[in-house]
């Protein structure tokens, strides 16, 4: 990779980094694999509950 490509790539990386909360990434990397799976499964259960609540609310409208 030449200097121009490296510079362009660095500019793209810097642009994306500004919108990422790296503290959350670090926090998750401190977890064990099992803890990460448990968090992901809890999030999936929460998302499903939100979907169910949304369906119920739409059906309850007059």
PyMOL Python script that loads the backbone (N, CA, C, O; Angstrom):
from pymol import cmd

cmd.read_pdbstr("""\
ATOM      1  N   UNK A   1       0.850  -1.167   0.000  1.00  0.00           N
ATOM      2  CA  UNK A   1       0.000   0.000   0.000  1.00  0.00           C
ATOM      3  C   UNK A   1       0.900   1.236   0.000  1.00  0.00           C
ATOM      4  O   UNK A   1       1.805   1.358   0.825  1.00  0.00           O
ATOM      5  N   UNK A   2       0.644   2.132  -0.919  1.00  0.00           N
ATOM      6  CA  UNK A   2       1.482   3.324  -0.979  1.00  0.00           C
ATOM      7  C   UNK A   2       0.984   4.396   0.009  1.00  0.00           C
ATOM      8  O   UNK A   2      -0.054   4.229   0.649  1.00  0.00           O
ATOM      9  N   UNK A   3       1.726   5.470   0.116  1.00  0.00           N
ATOM     10  CA  UNK A   3       1.437   6.519   1.102  1.00  0.00           C
ATOM     11  C   UNK A   3       0.075   7.160   0.867  1.00  0.00           C
ATOM     12  O   UNK A   3      -0.640   7.444   1.827  1.00  0.00           O
ATOM     13  N   UNK A   4      -0.300   7.394  -0.390  1.00  0.00           N
ATOM     14  CA  UNK A   4      -1.588   8.010  -0.707  1.00  0.00           C
ATOM     15  C   UNK A   4      -2.732   7.118  -0.253  1.00  0.00           C
ATOM     16  O   UNK A   4      -3.694   7.604   0.342  1.00  0.00           O
ATOM     17  N   UNK A   5      -2.643   5.812  -0.525  1.00  0.00           N
ATOM     18  CA  UNK A   5      -3.692   4.877  -0.108  1.00  0.00           C
ATOM     19  C   UNK A   5      -3.789   4.824   1.419  1.00  0.00           C
ATOM     20  O   UNK A   5      -4.887   4.819   1.978  1.00  0.00           O
ATOM     21  N   UNK A   6      -2.657   4.786   2.074  1.00  0.00           N
ATOM     22  CA  UNK A   6      -2.629   4.749   3.537  1.00  0.00           C
ATOM     23  C   UNK A   6      -3.277   6.006   4.108  1.00  0.00           C
ATOM     24  O   UNK A   6      -4.054   5.927   5.060  1.00  0.00           O
ATOM     25  N   UNK A   7      -2.965   7.153   3.535  1.00  0.00           N
ATOM     26  CA  UNK A   7      -3.528   8.421   3.984  1.00  0.00           C
ATOM     27  C   UNK A   7      -5.042   8.442   3.772  1.00  0.00           C
ATOM     28  O   UNK A   7      -5.787   8.880   4.648  1.00  0.00           O
ATOM     29  N   UNK A   8      -5.490   7.973   2.624  1.00  0.00           N
ATOM     30  CA  UNK A   8      -6.928   7.930   2.328  1.00  0.00           C
ATOM     31  C   UNK A   8      -7.653   6.997   3.291  1.00  0.00           C
ATOM     32  O   UNK A   8      -8.729   7.321   3.793  1.00  0.00           O
ATOM     33  N   UNK A   9      -7.058   5.850   3.541  1.00  0.00           N
ATOM     34  CA  UNK A   9      -7.651   4.879   4.458  1.00  0.00           C
ATOM     35  C   UNK A   9      -7.727   5.465   5.864  1.00  0.00           C
ATOM     36  O   UNK A   9      -8.741   5.312   6.546  1.00  0.00           O
ATOM     37  N   UNK A  10      -6.671   6.129   6.299  1.00  0.00           N
ATOM     38  CA  UNK A  10      -6.680   6.752   7.618  1.00  0.00           C
ATOM     39  C   UNK A  10      -7.767   7.811   7.732  1.00  0.00           C
ATOM     40  O   UNK A  10      -8.393   7.940   8.785  1.00  0.00           O
ATOM     41  N   UNK A  11      -8.001   8.566   6.673  1.00  0.00           N
ATOM     42  CA  UNK A  11      -9.047   9.591   6.689  1.00  0.00           C
ATOM     43  C   UNK A  11     -10.423   8.949   6.840  1.00  0.00           C
ATOM     44  O   UNK A  11     -11.273   9.461   7.569  1.00  0.00           O
ATOM     45  N   UNK A  12     -10.640   7.851   6.166  1.00  0.00           N
ATOM     46  CA  UNK A  12     -11.924   7.135   6.268  1.00  0.00           C
ATOM     47  C   UNK A  12     -12.101   6.584   7.677  1.00  0.00           C
ATOM     48  O   UNK A  12     -13.173   6.719   8.268  1.00  0.00           O
ATOM     49  N   UNK A  13     -11.071   5.973   8.209  1.00  0.00           N
ATOM     50  CA  UNK A  13     -11.130   5.416   9.565  1.00  0.00           C
ATOM     51  C   UNK A  13     -11.430   6.518  10.567  1.00  0.00           C
ATOM     52  O   UNK A  13     -12.277   6.335  11.441  1.00  0.00           O
ATOM     53  N   UNK A  14     -10.766   7.645  10.464  1.00  0.00           N
ATOM     54  CA  UNK A  14     -10.990   8.755  11.385  1.00  0.00           C
ATOM     55  C   UNK A  14     -12.430   9.268  11.289  1.00  0.00           C
ATOM     56  O   UNK A  14     -13.031   9.623  12.303  1.00  0.00           O
ATOM     57  N   UNK A  15     -12.981   9.307  10.078  1.00  0.00           N
ATOM     58  CA  UNK A  15     -14.363   9.767   9.905  1.00  0.00           C
ATOM     59  C   UNK A  15     -15.337   8.824  10.613  1.00  0.00           C
ATOM     60  O   UNK A  15     -16.286   9.281  11.249  1.00  0.00           O
ATOM     61  N   UNK A  16     -15.114   7.532  10.509  1.00  0.00           N
ATOM     62  CA  UNK A  16     -15.988   6.569  11.173  1.00  0.00           C
ATOM     63  C   UNK A  16     -15.797   6.581  12.683  1.00  0.00           C
ATOM     64  O   UNK A  16     -16.770   6.435  13.424  1.00  0.00           O
ATOM     65  N   UNK A  17     -14.585   6.749  13.148  1.00  0.00           N
ATOM     66  CA  UNK A  17     -14.299   6.711  14.587  1.00  0.00           C
ATOM     67  C   UNK A  17     -15.041   7.797  15.353  1.00  0.00           C
ATOM     68  O   UNK A  17     -15.372   7.613  16.524  1.00  0.00           O
ATOM     69  N   UNK A  18     -15.303   8.915  14.711  1.00  0.00           N
ATOM     70  CA  UNK A  18     -15.956  10.016  15.417  1.00  0.00           C
ATOM     71  C   UNK A  18     -17.375   9.651  15.843  1.00  0.00           C
ATOM     72  O   UNK A  18     -17.898  10.244  16.785  1.00  0.00           O
ATOM     73  N   UNK A  19     -18.007   8.692  15.175  1.00  0.00           N
ATOM     74  CA  UNK A  19     -19.372   8.306  15.512  1.00  0.00           C
ATOM     75  C   UNK A  19     -19.469   7.038  16.335  1.00  0.00           C
ATOM     76  O   UNK A  19     -20.559   6.488  16.491  1.00  0.00           O
ATOM     77  N   UNK A  20     -18.358   6.565  16.861  1.00  0.00           N
ATOM     78  CA  UNK A  20     -18.351   5.303  17.598  1.00  0.00           C
ATOM     79  C   UNK A  20     -17.939   5.553  19.046  1.00  0.00           C
ATOM     80  O   UNK A  20     -16.931   6.207  19.316  1.00  0.00           O
ATOM     81  N   UNK A  21     -18.733   5.023  19.968  1.00  0.00           N
ATOM     82  CA  UNK A  21     -18.398   5.128  21.393  1.00  0.00           C
ATOM     83  C   UNK A  21     -17.468   3.964  21.739  1.00  0.00           C
ATOM     84  O   UNK A  21     -17.926   2.851  21.995  1.00  0.00           O
ATOM     85  N   UNK A  22     -16.190   4.224  21.744  1.00  0.00           N
ATOM     86  CA  UNK A  22     -15.209   3.157  21.991  1.00  0.00           C
ATOM     87  C   UNK A  22     -15.236   2.644  23.419  1.00  0.00           C
ATOM     88  O   UNK A  22     -14.740   1.551  23.692  1.00  0.00           O
ATOM     89  N   UNK A  23     -15.814   3.426  24.343  1.00  0.00           N
ATOM     90  CA  UNK A  23     -15.898   2.934  25.721  1.00  0.00           C
ATOM     91  C   UNK A  23     -16.800   1.711  25.794  1.00  0.00           C
ATOM     92  O   UNK A  23     -16.544   0.800  26.582  1.00  0.00           O
ATOM     93  N   UNK A  24     -17.857   1.679  24.977  1.00  0.00           N
ATOM     94  CA  UNK A  24     -18.738   0.510  24.957  1.00  0.00           C
ATOM     95  C   UNK A  24     -18.033  -0.709  24.382  1.00  0.00           C
ATOM     96  O   UNK A  24     -18.243  -1.832  24.842  1.00  0.00           O
ATOM     97  N   UNK A  25     -17.207  -0.487  23.388  1.00  0.00           N
ATOM     98  CA  UNK A  25     -16.444  -1.589  22.807  1.00  0.00           C
ATOM     99  C   UNK A  25     -15.489  -2.152  23.838  1.00  0.00           C
ATOM    100  O   UNK A  25     -15.396  -3.367  24.013  1.00  0.00           O
ATOM    101  N   UNK A  26     -14.776  -1.262  24.523  1.00  0.00           N
ATOM    102  CA  UNK A  26     -13.839  -1.727  25.557  1.00  0.00           C
ATOM    103  C   UNK A  26     -14.570  -2.482  26.663  1.00  0.00           C
ATOM    104  O   UNK A  26     -14.099  -3.517  27.135  1.00  0.00           O
ATOM    105  N   UNK A  27     -15.720  -1.960  27.069  1.00  0.00           N
ATOM    106  CA  UNK A  27     -16.511  -2.611  28.117  1.00  0.00           C
ATOM    107  C   UNK A  27     -16.915  -4.025  27.693  1.00  0.00           C
ATOM    108  O   UNK A  27     -16.823  -4.965  28.483  1.00  0.00           O
ATOM    109  N   UNK A  28     -17.358  -4.168  26.457  1.00  0.00           N
ATOM    110  CA  UNK A  28     -17.766  -5.493  25.976  1.00  0.00           C
ATOM    111  C   UNK A  28     -16.576  -6.435  25.826  1.00  0.00           C
ATOM    112  O   UNK A  28     -16.717  -7.640  26.037  1.00  0.00           O
ATOM    113  N   UNK A  29     -15.423  -5.916  25.471  1.00  0.00           N
ATOM    114  CA  UNK A  29     -14.255  -6.776  25.324  1.00  0.00           C
ATOM    115  C   UNK A  29     -13.757  -7.308  26.668  1.00  0.00           C
ATOM    116  O   UNK A  29     -13.052  -8.316  26.718  1.00  0.00           O
ATOM    117  N   UNK A  30     -14.126  -6.629  27.755  1.00  0.00           N
ATOM    118  CA  UNK A  30     -13.761  -7.122  29.087  1.00  0.00           C
ATOM    119  C   UNK A  30     -14.623  -8.311  29.511  1.00  0.00           C
ATOM    120  O   UNK A  30     -14.256  -9.048  30.427  1.00  0.00           O
ATOM    121  N   UNK A  31     -15.761  -8.499  28.854  1.00  0.00           N
ATOM    122  CA  UNK A  31     -16.660  -9.599  29.199  1.00  0.00           C
ATOM    123  C   UNK A  31     -16.141 -10.916  28.646  1.00  0.00           C
ATOM    124  O   UNK A  31     -15.401 -10.951  27.664  1.00  0.00           O
ATOM    125  N   UNK A  32     -16.547 -11.995  29.301  1.00  0.00           N
ATOM    126  CA  UNK A  32     -16.221 -13.315  28.750  1.00  0.00           C
ATOM    127  C   UNK A  32     -17.151 -13.576  27.570  1.00  0.00           C
ATOM    128  O   UNK A  32     -18.136 -12.865  27.370  1.00  0.00           O
ATOM    129  N   UNK A  33     -16.828 -14.592  26.804  1.00  0.00           N
ATOM    130  CA  UNK A  33     -17.684 -14.958  25.669  1.00  0.00           C
ATOM    131  C   UNK A  33     -19.084 -15.298  26.173  1.00  0.00           C
ATOM    132  O   UNK A  33     -20.079 -14.886  25.576  1.00  0.00           O
ATOM    133  N   UNK A  34     -19.159 -16.043  27.261  1.00  0.00           N
ATOM    134  CA  UNK A  34     -20.470 -16.421  27.810  1.00  0.00           C
ATOM    135  C   UNK A  34     -21.269 -15.188  28.227  1.00  0.00           C
ATOM    136  O   UNK A  34     -22.475 -15.122  27.989  1.00  0.00           O
ATOM    137  N   UNK A  35     -20.609 -14.219  28.844  1.00  0.00           N
ATOM    138  CA  UNK A  35     -21.296 -12.990  29.248  1.00  0.00           C
ATOM    139  C   UNK A  35     -21.809 -12.227  28.032  1.00  0.00           C
ATOM    140  O   UNK A  35     -22.899 -11.655  28.069  1.00  0.00           O
ATOM    141  N   UNK A  36     -21.036 -12.216  26.968  1.00  0.00           N
ATOM    142  CA  UNK A  36     -21.484 -11.545  25.738  1.00  0.00           C
ATOM    143  C   UNK A  36     -22.697 -12.237  25.148  1.00  0.00           C
ATOM    144  O   UNK A  36     -23.637 -11.581  24.698  1.00  0.00           O
ATOM    145  N   UNK A  37     -22.678 -13.580  25.149  1.00  0.00           N
ATOM    146  CA  UNK A  37     -23.836 -14.330  24.650  1.00  0.00           C
ATOM    147  C   UNK A  37     -25.066 -14.044  25.498  1.00  0.00           C
ATOM    148  O   UNK A  37     -26.163 -13.864  24.968  1.00  0.00           O
ATOM    149  N   UNK A  38     -24.885 -14.001  26.810  1.00  0.00           N
ATOM    150  CA  UNK A  38     -26.019 -13.725  27.695  1.00  0.00           C
ATOM    151  C   UNK A  38     -26.598 -12.338  27.430  1.00  0.00           C
ATOM    152  O   UNK A  38     -27.817 -12.167  27.407  1.00  0.00           O
ATOM    153  N   UNK A  39     -25.736 -11.356  27.232  1.00  0.00           N
ATOM    154  CA  UNK A  39     -26.210 -10.007  26.913  1.00  0.00           C
ATOM    155  C   UNK A  39     -26.950  -9.984  25.576  1.00  0.00           C
ATOM    156  O   UNK A  39     -27.984  -9.331  25.439  1.00  0.00           O
ATOM    157  N   UNK A  40     -26.417 -10.693  24.608  1.00  0.00           N
ATOM    158  CA  UNK A  40     -27.061 -10.734  23.288  1.00  0.00           C
ATOM    159  C   UNK A  40     -28.425 -11.415  23.371  1.00  0.00           C
ATOM    160  O   UNK A  40     -29.386 -10.972  22.743  1.00  0.00           O
ATOM    161  N   UNK A  41     -28.502 -12.481  24.143  1.00  0.00           N
ATOM    162  CA  UNK A  41     -29.781 -13.188  24.289  1.00  0.00           C
ATOM    163  C   UNK A  41     -30.798 -12.316  25.031  1.00  0.00           C
ATOM    164  O   UNK A  41     -31.979 -12.316  24.684  1.00  0.00           O
ATOM    165  N   UNK A  42     -30.352 -11.580  26.039  1.00  0.00           N
ATOM    166  CA  UNK A  42     -31.250 -10.676  26.756  1.00  0.00           C
ATOM    167  C   UNK A  42     -31.759  -9.579  25.826  1.00  0.00           C
ATOM    168  O   UNK A  42     -32.931  -9.207  25.880  1.00  0.00           O
ATOM    169  N   UNK A  43     -30.883  -9.068  24.983  1.00  0.00           N
ATOM    170  CA  UNK A  43     -31.286  -8.047  24.022  1.00  0.00           C
ATOM    171  C   UNK A  43     -32.306  -8.609  23.029  1.00  0.00           C
ATOM    172  O   UNK A  43     -33.266  -7.924  22.675  1.00  0.00           O
ATOM    173  N   UNK A  44     -32.107  -9.839  22.584  1.00  0.00           N
ATOM    174  CA  UNK A  44     -33.049 -10.467  21.659  1.00  0.00           C
ATOM    175  C   UNK A  44     -34.423 -10.658  22.322  1.00  0.00           C
ATOM    176  O   UNK A  44     -35.456 -10.447  21.686  1.00  0.00           O
ATOM    177  N   UNK A  45     -34.429 -11.060  23.604  1.00  0.00           N
ATOM    178  CA  UNK A  45     -35.703 -11.207  24.327  1.00  0.00           C
ATOM    179  C   UNK A  45     -36.405  -9.855  24.454  1.00  0.00           C
ATOM    180  O   UNK A  45     -37.619  -9.757  24.274  1.00  0.00           O
ATOM    181  N   UNK A  46     -35.633  -8.822  24.763  1.00  0.00           N
ATOM    182  CA  UNK A  46     -36.192  -7.480  24.883  1.00  0.00           C
ATOM    183  C   UNK A  46     -36.786  -7.013  23.551  1.00  0.00           C
ATOM    184  O   UNK A  46     -37.881  -6.453  23.519  1.00  0.00           O
ATOM    185  N   UNK A  47     -36.067  -7.242  22.468  1.00  0.00           N
ATOM    186  CA  UNK A  47     -36.556  -6.842  21.139  1.00  0.00           C
ATOM    187  C   UNK A  47     -37.847  -7.574  20.799  1.00  0.00           C
ATOM    188  O   UNK A  47     -38.770  -6.977  20.246  1.00  0.00           O
ATOM    189  N   UNK A  48     -37.921  -8.858  21.124  1.00  0.00           N
ATOM    190  CA  UNK A  48     -39.141  -9.626  20.855  1.00  0.00           C
ATOM    191  C   UNK A  48     -40.303  -9.093  21.680  1.00  0.00           C
ATOM    192  O   UNK A  48     -41.424  -9.002  21.179  1.00  0.00           O
ATOM    193  N   UNK A  49     -40.056  -8.745  22.924  1.00  0.00           N
ATOM    194  CA  UNK A  49     -41.108  -8.173  23.772  1.00  0.00           C
ATOM    195  C   UNK A  49     -41.600  -6.840  23.201  1.00  0.00           C
ATOM    196  O   UNK A  49     -42.798  -6.559  23.229  1.00  0.00           O
ATOM    197  N   UNK A  50     -40.690  -6.026  22.690  1.00  0.00           N
ATOM    198  CA  UNK A  50     -41.095  -4.769  22.053  1.00  0.00           C
ATOM    199  C   UNK A  50     -41.961  -5.029  20.827  1.00  0.00           C
ATOM    200  O   UNK A  50     -42.949  -4.330  20.602  1.00  0.00           O
ATOM    201  N   UNK A  51     -41.590  -6.039  20.029  1.00  0.00           N
ATOM    202  CA  UNK A  51     -42.400  -6.376  18.854  1.00  0.00           C
ATOM    203  C   UNK A  51     -43.796  -6.806  19.272  1.00  0.00           C
ATOM    204  O   UNK A  51     -44.792  -6.378  18.687  1.00  0.00           O
ATOM    205  N   UNK A  52     -43.860  -7.670  20.308  1.00  0.00           N
ATOM    206  CA  UNK A  52     -45.169  -8.131  20.795  1.00  0.00           C
ATOM    207  C   UNK A  52     -46.005  -6.954  21.288  1.00  0.00           C
ATOM    208  O   UNK A  52     -47.193  -6.866  20.978  1.00  0.00           O
ATOM    209  N   UNK A  53     -45.405  -6.065  22.040  1.00  0.00           N
ATOM    210  CA  UNK A  53     -46.124  -4.904  22.557  1.00  0.00           C
ATOM    211  C   UNK A  53     -46.613  -4.018  21.408  1.00  0.00           C
ATOM    212  O   UNK A  53     -47.728  -3.498  21.450  1.00  0.00           O
ATOM    213  N   UNK A  54     -45.785  -3.853  20.398  1.00  0.00           N
ATOM    214  CA  UNK A  54     -46.188  -3.060  19.240  1.00  0.00           C
ATOM    215  C   UNK A  54     -47.362  -3.670  18.512  1.00  0.00           C
ATOM    216  O   UNK A  54     -48.290  -2.964  18.117  1.00  0.00           O
ATOM    217  N   UNK A  55     -47.329  -5.000  18.327  1.00  0.00           N
ATOM    218  CA  UNK A  55     -48.457  -5.686  17.675  1.00  0.00           C
ATOM    219  C   UNK A  55     -49.725  -5.530  18.504  1.00  0.00           C
ATOM    220  O   UNK A  55     -50.794  -5.256  17.959  1.00  0.00           O
ATOM    221  N   UNK A  56     -49.610  -5.702  19.814  1.00  0.00           N
ATOM    222  CA  UNK A  56     -50.776  -5.579  20.693  1.00  0.00           C
ATOM    223  C   UNK A  56     -51.347  -4.165  20.647  1.00  0.00           C
ATOM    224  O   UNK A  56     -52.564  -3.981  20.623  1.00  0.00           O
ATOM    225  N   UNK A  57     -50.471  -3.176  20.634  1.00  0.00           N
ATOM    226  CA  UNK A  57     -50.936  -1.781  20.584  1.00  0.00           C
ATOM    227  C   UNK A  57     -51.635  -1.487  19.266  1.00  0.00           C
ATOM    228  O   UNK A  57     -52.645  -0.783  19.244  1.00  0.00           O
ATOM    229  N   UNK A  58     -51.111  -2.017  18.171  1.00  0.00           N
ATOM    230  CA  UNK A  58     -51.768  -1.791  16.876  1.00  0.00           C
ATOM    231  C   UNK A  58     -53.118  -2.470  16.818  1.00  0.00           C
ATOM    232  O   UNK A  58     -54.057  -1.922  16.241  1.00  0.00           O
ATOM    233  N   UNK A  59     -53.239  -3.649  17.402  1.00  0.00           N
ATOM    234  CA  UNK A  59     -54.515  -4.381  17.388  1.00  0.00           C
ATOM    235  C   UNK A  59     -55.544  -3.738  18.306  1.00  0.00           C
ATOM    236  O   UNK A  59     -56.746  -3.873  18.075  1.00  0.00           O
ATOM    237  N   UNK A  60     -55.090  -3.043  19.343  1.00  0.00           N
ATOM    238  CA  UNK A  60     -55.994  -2.428  20.302  1.00  0.00           C
ATOM    239  C   UNK A  60     -56.579  -1.109  19.805  1.00  0.00           C
ATOM    240  O   UNK A  60     -57.552  -0.611  20.371  1.00  0.00           O
ATOM    241  N   UNK A  61     -55.999  -0.546  18.762  1.00  0.00           N
ATOM    242  CA  UNK A  61     -56.518   0.734  18.229  1.00  0.00           C
ATOM    243  C   UNK A  61     -57.905   0.520  17.654  1.00  0.00           C
ATOM    244  O   UNK A  61     -58.174  -0.504  17.026  1.00  0.00           O
ATOM    245  N   UNK A  62     -58.801   1.506  17.874  1.00  0.00           N
ATOM    246  CA  UNK A  62     -60.189   1.387  17.332  1.00  0.00           C
ATOM    247  C   UNK A  62     -60.244   1.506  15.834  1.00  0.00           C
ATOM    248  O   UNK A  62     -61.324   1.427  15.248  1.00  0.00           O
TER     249      UNK A  62
END
""", "prot")
cmd.dss("prot")
cmd.show_as("cartoon", "prot")
cmd.util.cbc("prot")
cmd.orient("prot")
